[in-house]
């Protein structure tokens, strides 16, 4: 419990205290298509786990003059973009492009400078040992998902309103860095950028609300419930069921997920029947009604049954496993969702069912 509390504390501090937010390439391309004075009305940002070292903040204010079309000043030395440096009410030298295309900095009145436990005890037979190891793995998985869920759930991932002159730190696909006001972003710079960073302390910052659930990318899930398990004597009864899942969603609706499944029950000899499955499945959520999402899953892999209380090897069995069923999900926020699944698995020559419920992190 002390370890769990420590993990939660570290996770929450890491997820909540940063002031650096990332803007994706797709969002930059979208913003570059808008009129410069309107770009700050709604910007999609994702809070970072750590603050980036971007130099000393020099924030703009609500009274900062909006300069939409900075003139180009040509003279000795590097190309300068920005208002006449002799003016006191504009951005000073503006953007400084040199050799490899890096932008030096934006200076002026409202400018920006670049810059010991006792161990684990296994019980008697193979089934009991398998159950003991599964419980240990599930405890570790539970601590991990609580920590990951705390970080992802606490990070702000949504929309903010910014001043048009809010400093925008662009990171090129070639590793270069450029800093310019949001209003100066052009389609070429947006297309060339891998992503951009903004800091909440460098200008007026108004959160407009979190984005809807976004599955695209890596996912981690932990589900518990009940399932039926076939014994070597042919009987099928309900027992404890669980699965740990890791995968990747290619789109918002479709993903490929690997699953490590554990289940156990007592057989008629009052001994342990332990079942594990290692599978790969496709998941899809084609239906969405507000925060409720409905879908299907299907896949296959291998299954292993270890059963105590029967003659050696008679209760143990390995086979292929094929499964499929229905999925349901309820949004918590942009990165977290409650997940339920009801399905069937064919393994060991038998058809078995399971119903599971838990949390998914994206």
KAFEN-V862392 format. One record per pair of residues at least 6 apart in sequence whose ideal C-beta (glycine too) atoms are under 8 Angstrom apart, sorted by the first residue. I is the first residue (numbers start at 1). J is the second residue. D is the distance in whole Angstrom. If there is no record, write none. Layout:
((I,J,D) (I,J,D))
//
This chain:
((3,143,7) (4,143,5) (4,146,7) (7,143,6) (7,146,7) (7,147,4) (8,146,6) (8,147,6) (8,150,6) (10,147,8) (11,147,5) (11,148,8) (11,150,4) (11,151,5) (11,154,8) (12,150,5) (12,151,8) (12,154,6) (14,49,5) (14,50,7) (14,151,6) (15,47,7) (15,49,7) (15,150,7) (15,151,4) (15,152,7) (15,153,8) (15,154,4) (15,155,5) (16,154,5) (16,155,8) (18,47,6) (18,48,5) (18,49,7) (18,50,6) (18,51,5) (19,51,6) (19,199,5) (19,200,5) (19,201,5) (20,47,8) (20,48,5) (20,50,8) (20,51,5) (20,52,5) (20,54,8) (20,197,6) (20,198,8) (20,199,6) (21,45,4) (21,46,6) (21,47,5) (21,48,7) (21,156,8) (21,160,8) (21,197,7) (21,198,5) (21,199,7) (21,200,7) (22,45,7) (22,46,5) (22,48,6) (22,195,5) (22,196,7) (22,197,6) (23,31,8) (23,43,7) (23,44,7) (23,45,6) (23,168,8) (23,195,6) (23,196,4) (23,197,7) (23,198,7) (24,44,7) (24,46,8) (24,195,6) (25,190,7) (25,191,8) (25,193,6) (25,194,6) (25,195,6) (27,43,7) (27,44,5) (28,170,8) (28,185,7) (28,189,8) (28,190,4) (28,193,6) (28,195,8) (28,196,6) (29,187,7) (29,190,5) (29,191,6) (31,39,5) (31,43,7) (31,182,7) (31,185,6) (31,190,7) (32,185,5) (32,186,6) (32,187,5) (32,189,7) (32,190,4) (33,187,7) (36,68,5) (36,69,8) (36,164,6) (36,182,8) (36,183,4) (36,184,7) (36,185,8) (37,66,6) (37,68,6) (37,164,6) (37,183,7) (39,162,8) (39,164,6) (39,182,5) (39,183,6) (39,185,7) (40,161,6) (40,162,4) (40,163,6) (40,164,5) (40,166,6) (40,182,6) (40,183,8) (41,161,6) (42,159,5) (42,160,8) (42,161,7) (42,208,6) (43,159,7) (43,160,6) (43,161,7) (43,162,6) (43,182,8) (43,198,8) (44,158,7) (44,159,6) (44,211,7) (45,156,7) (45,157,8) (45,158,7) (45,159,7) (45,160,5) (45,198,7) (46,155,7) (46,156,8) (46,157,5) (47,155,4) (47,156,4) (47,157,7) (48,197,8) (49,151,7) (49,155,8) (51,199,8) (52,169,8) (52,197,5) (53,115,8) (54,114,8) (54,115,6) (54,169,5) (54,179,8) (54,197,7) (54,199,7) (55,105,8) (55,112,7) (55,113,5) (55,114,6) (55,115,2) (56,113,6) (56,115,6) (57,112,8) (57,199,6) (57,201,5) (57,202,5) (58,110,7) (58,111,6) (58,112,6) (58,113,7) (58,202,7) (59,110,8) (59,201,6) (59,202,4) (59,203,5) (60,110,5) (60,163,5) (60,165,5) (60,166,6) (60,167,7) (60,181,8) (60,202,7) (60,203,4) (60,204,8) (61,110,7) (61,163,8) (61,203,7) (61,204,7) (62,163,7) (62,204,5) (64,110,5) (64,163,6) (64,165,5) (64,203,8) (65,89,6) (65,90,6) (65,110,8) (65,165,8) (66,163,8) (66,164,5) (66,165,6) (66,183,6) (67,82,8) (67,83,6) (67,90,6) (67,91,6) (67,165,7) (67,181,7) (67,183,7) (67,184,8) (68,164,8) (68,183,6) (70,81,5) (70,82,5) (70,83,6) (70,91,7) (70,94,6) (70,95,8) (70,184,6) (71,82,8) (71,83,7) (71,84,7) (72,79,7) (72,80,7) (72,81,6) (73,80,5) (73,81,8) (73,82,8) (73,84,7) (73,85,8) (73,94,8) (78,96,5) (78,97,6) (78,98,5) (78,104,7) (79,96,8) (79,97,5) (80,93,6) (80,94,6) (80,95,7) (80,96,7) (81,94,5) (81,95,4) (81,97,7) (81,184,8) (82,90,7) (82,91,5) (82,92,7) (82,93,6) (82,94,2) (82,95,6) (82,106,7) (83,90,3) (83,91,6) (83,94,7) (84,90,7) (85,92,6) (85,93,5) (85,94,8) (88,109,7) (89,109,7) (90,108,6) (90,109,8) (91,106,5) (91,107,7) (91,108,5) (91,109,8) (91,110,7) (91,111,6) (91,165,8) (91,181,7) (92,106,7) (92,107,4) (92,108,3) (92,109,8) (92,111,5) (93,104,8) (93,105,8) (93,106,8) (93,107,5) (93,108,7) (94,106,6) (95,103,5) (95,104,7) (95,106,6) (95,178,7) (95,179,8) (95,180,5) (95,184,8) (96,103,6) (96,104,3) (96,105,6) (97,103,6) (97,104,8) (98,104,7) (100,174,8) (100,176,6) (101,172,7) (101,174,8) (101,176,5) (101,178,8) (102,176,5) (102,177,6) (102,178,7) (103,114,7) (103,170,8) (103,177,7) (103,178,4) (103,179,6) (103,180,7) (104,114,6) (105,111,7) (105,112,6) (105,113,5) (105,114,4) (105,115,7) (105,179,6) (106,112,5) (106,113,8) (106,167,7) (106,179,6) (106,180,7) (106,181,7) (107,113,6) (110,165,7) (112,167,4) (112,179,6) (112,202,7) (114,177,7) (114,179,6) (120,132,7) (120,136,6) (121,132,7) (122,128,7) (122,129,5) (122,132,5) (122,133,7) (123,129,6) (123,131,8) (123,132,6) (123,272,8) (124,308,7) (125,271,7) (125,272,7) (125,306,8) (125,308,3) (125,309,8) (126,274,8) (126,306,4) (126,308,7) (126,316,7) (127,264,7) (127,271,7) (127,272,4) (127,273,6) (127,274,4) (127,306,4) (127,307,5) (127,308,4) (127,315,8) (128,271,8) (128,272,5) (128,274,8) (128,308,6) (129,306,8) (130,264,8) (130,272,8) (130,274,4) (130,276,7) (130,306,5) (131,262,8) (131,264,5) (131,272,5) (131,274,5) (134,242,8) (134,262,4) (134,264,7) (134,274,7) (134,276,7) (137,244,7) (137,260,8) (137,262,7) (138,222,8) (138,242,6) (138,244,7) (138,262,7) (141,222,5) (141,244,5) (142,222,6) (144,220,8) (145,220,6) (145,221,8) (145,222,5) (145,359,6) (145,361,6) (148,220,6) (148,361,5) (149,336,6) (149,359,6) (149,361,5) (152,335,4) (152,336,6) (152,361,5) (152,362,7) (153,332,7) (153,333,6) (153,335,6) (153,336,5) (155,335,7) (156,207,7) (156,210,7) (157,210,6) (157,211,6) (157,214,7) (157,333,8) (157,334,4) (157,335,6) (158,207,7) (158,208,7) (158,209,5) (158,210,4) (158,211,5) (158,334,7) (159,207,8) (159,208,4) (159,209,6) (159,211,7) (160,200,8) (160,205,6) (160,206,6) (160,207,5) (160,208,6) (161,204,8) (161,205,8) (161,206,4) (161,208,6) (162,182,6) (162,198,7) (162,203,6) (162,204,7) (162,205,7) (163,182,8) (163,203,5) (163,204,5) (164,181,7) (164,182,6) (164,183,4) (165,181,4) (165,182,7) (165,183,6) (165,203,7) (166,181,7) (166,182,5) (166,198,6) (166,202,6) (166,203,4) (166,204,8) (167,179,6) (167,180,8) (167,181,7) (167,182,8) (167,198,7) (167,199,7) (167,202,5) (167,203,7) (168,179,7) (168,180,6) (168,181,7) (168,182,5) (168,184,8) (168,185,6) (168,196,5) (168,198,6) (169,177,7) (169,178,8) (169,179,5) (169,196,6) (169,197,4) (169,198,7) (170,177,7) (170,178,4) (170,179,7) (170,180,7) (170,185,8) (170,189,6) (170,193,5) (170,196,5) (171,177,6) (171,193,6) (171,194,5) (171,195,6) (171,196,7) (171,197,7) (172,178,7) (172,192,5) (172,193,6) (172,194,7) (173,192,6) (173,193,7) (173,194,5) (178,189,7) (178,193,8) (180,189,8) (182,198,8) (210,333,5) (210,334,5) (211,334,5) (212,331,7) (212,334,7) (213,291,8) (213,293,7) (213,329,8) (213,331,4) (213,333,7) (213,334,6) (213,335,8) (213,337,6) (213,362,7) (214,252,7) (214,334,5) (214,335,7) (214,362,6) (215,249,4) (215,252,5) (215,253,8) (215,255,7) (215,285,7) (215,362,5) (216,249,5) (216,250,7) (216,251,6) (216,252,5) (216,362,8) (217,248,7) (217,249,6) (217,362,6) (218,246,8) (218,247,7) (218,248,5) (218,249,8) (218,362,7) (219,245,7) (219,246,7) (219,247,5) (219,248,7) (219,249,6) (219,255,6) (219,257,7) (219,360,6) (219,361,7) (219,362,5) (220,245,7) (220,246,6) (220,360,7) (220,361,5) (221,243,8) (221,244,8) (221,245,4) (221,257,8) (221,339,6) (221,358,6) (221,359,7) (221,360,4) (221,361,7) (222,242,8) (222,243,8) (222,244,6) (222,245,8) (222,358,5) (222,359,6) (223,242,7) (223,243,5) (223,245,7) (223,339,6) (223,341,7) (223,356,4) (223,357,6) (223,358,3) (224,240,8) (224,241,7) (224,242,5) (224,356,6) (224,357,7) (224,358,6) (225,241,5) (225,242,7) (225,354,6) (225,355,5) (225,356,4) (225,357,6) (226,238,5) (226,239,7) (226,240,7) (226,241,5) (226,354,7) (226,355,6) (227,238,7) (227,239,7) (227,240,8) (227,241,3) (227,263,5) (227,352,6) (227,353,6) (227,354,3) (227,355,7) (227,356,8) (228,236,5) (228,237,7) (228,238,6) (228,239,8) (228,352,5) (228,353,5) (228,354,7) (229,236,7) (229,237,7) (229,238,8) (229,239,5) (229,263,6) (229,264,7) (229,265,5) (229,273,6) (229,275,5) (229,305,8) (229,352,6) (230,236,5) (230,305,8) (230,347,8) (230,348,6) (230,349,8) (230,350,4) (230,352,6) (231,237,8) (231,267,5) (231,268,7) (231,273,6) (231,307,6) (231,315,7) (232,305,8) (232,307,6) (232,310,6) (232,314,6) (232,315,4) (232,317,7) (233,267,7) (233,268,7) (233,310,8) (235,267,8) (235,268,7) (236,350,7) (236,352,7) (237,265,6) (238,265,7) (239,263,6) (239,264,5) (239,265,3) (239,266,8) (239,273,7) (240,263,6) (240,264,6) (240,265,7) (241,261,8) (241,262,8) (241,263,4) (241,354,5) (241,355,8) (241,356,6) (242,261,7) (242,262,5) (242,263,7) (242,356,7) (243,259,5) (243,260,7) (243,261,5) (243,262,7) (243,356,6) (244,259,7) (244,260,5) (245,257,5) (245,258,7) (245,259,5) (245,260,8) (245,360,8) (246,257,7) (246,258,5) (247,255,5) (247,256,6) (247,257,3) (247,258,6) (247,283,8) (248,255,6) (248,256,6) (248,257,8) (249,255,3) (249,283,8) (249,362,7) (250,256,7) (252,285,8) (253,284,6) (253,285,5) (253,286,6) (253,295,8) (254,282,7) (254,283,7) (254,284,5) (254,285,8) (255,282,8) (255,283,5) (255,284,8) (256,280,7) (256,281,8) (256,282,6) (256,283,8) (257,280,7) (257,281,6) (257,282,8) (257,283,6) (257,297,8) (258,278,8) (258,279,7) (258,280,5) (258,281,8) (259,277,7) (259,278,7) (259,279,5) (259,280,7) (259,281,6) (259,299,8) (259,301,8) (260,276,7) (260,277,8) (260,278,6) (261,275,8) (261,276,6) (261,277,4) (261,278,8) (261,279,7) (262,274,8) (262,275,7) (262,276,6) (263,274,8) (263,275,4) (263,276,8) (263,354,7) (264,272,6) (264,273,6) (264,274,5) (264,275,7) (265,272,8) (265,273,5) (266,272,7) (266,273,7) (267,273,5) (267,307,6) (267,308,8) (267,309,6) (267,310,8) (267,315,8) (269,308,8) (269,309,3) (269,310,7) (270,309,7) (271,307,7) (271,308,4) (271,309,3) (271,310,8) (272,306,8) (272,307,7) (272,308,5) (272,309,8) (273,305,7) (273,306,8) (273,307,5) (273,308,8) (273,315,7) (274,305,7) (274,306,5) (274,307,7) (275,303,7) (275,304,7) (275,305,5) (275,306,8) (276,303,7) (276,304,5) (277,301,6) (277,302,7) (277,303,5) (277,304,8) (277,321,5) (277,323,8) (277,345,7) (277,347,7) (278,301,5) (278,302,5) (279,299,5) (279,300,6) (279,301,3) (279,302,7) (279,321,6) (279,323,7) (280,299,5) (280,300,7) (280,301,6) (281,297,5) (281,298,6) (281,299,3) (281,300,8) (281,323,7) (282,297,7) (282,298,6) (282,299,6) (283,295,6) (283,296,8) (283,297,5) (283,327,6) (284,295,5) (284,296,6) (284,297,8) (285,293,4) (285,294,7) (285,295,4) (285,327,7) (285,329,6) (286,294,8) (286,295,6) (287,293,7) (287,294,4) (287,295,7) (288,294,8) (291,330,6) (291,331,4) (292,328,7) (292,329,7) (292,330,6) (292,331,8) (293,327,8) (293,328,7) (293,329,4) (293,330,8) (293,331,8) (293,337,8) (294,326,7) (294,327,7) (294,328,6) (294,329,8) (295,326,8) (295,327,4) (295,328,8) (295,329,7) (296,324,7) (296,325,7) (296,326,6) (296,327,6) (297,323,8) (297,324,6) (297,325,6) (297,326,8) (297,327,6) (297,341,7) (297,343,7) (298,323,7) (298,324,4) (298,325,8) (299,322,8) (299,323,6) (299,324,7) (300,320,7) (300,321,6) (300,322,4) (300,323,7) (301,320,8) (301,321,5) (302,318,7) (302,319,7) (302,320,6) (302,321,6) (303,318,7) (303,319,5) (303,320,7) (303,321,4) (303,345,8) (303,347,4) (303,348,7) (304,316,8) (304,317,8) (304,318,5) (305,315,7) (305,316,6) (305,317,5) (305,318,7) (305,348,6) (306,315,7) (306,316,5) (307,315,3) (307,316,6) (308,315,7) (309,315,7) (317,348,5) (319,347,5) (319,348,5) (319,349,7) (320,347,7) (321,345,6) (321,346,7) (321,347,4) (322,345,7) (322,346,5) (322,347,8) (323,343,6) (323,344,7) (323,345,4) (323,346,7) (324,343,6) (324,344,7) (325,341,6) (325,342,5) (325,343,2) (325,344,6) (326,341,7) (326,342,5) (326,343,7) (327,339,7) (327,340,7) (327,341,5) (328,339,7) (328,340,5) (328,341,7) (329,337,5) (329,338,7) (329,339,5) (329,340,8) (329,360,7) (330,337,6) (330,338,5) (331,337,6) (332,338,6) (332,359,8) (335,361,6) (335,362,5) (336,359,7) (336,360,7) (336,361,6) (336,362,8) (337,359,7) (337,360,5) (337,362,7) (338,357,7) (338,358,8) (338,359,6) (338,360,8) (339,357,7) (339,358,6) (339,359,7) (339,360,5) (340,355,8) (340,356,7) (340,357,5) (341,354,8) (341,355,7) (341,356,5) (341,357,8) (342,353,8) (342,354,8) (342,355,5) (342,356,8) (343,353,7) (343,354,6) (344,351,6) (344,352,7) (344,353,5) (344,354,8) (345,351,7) (345,352,5) (345,353,8) (345,354,7) (346,352,8))
//
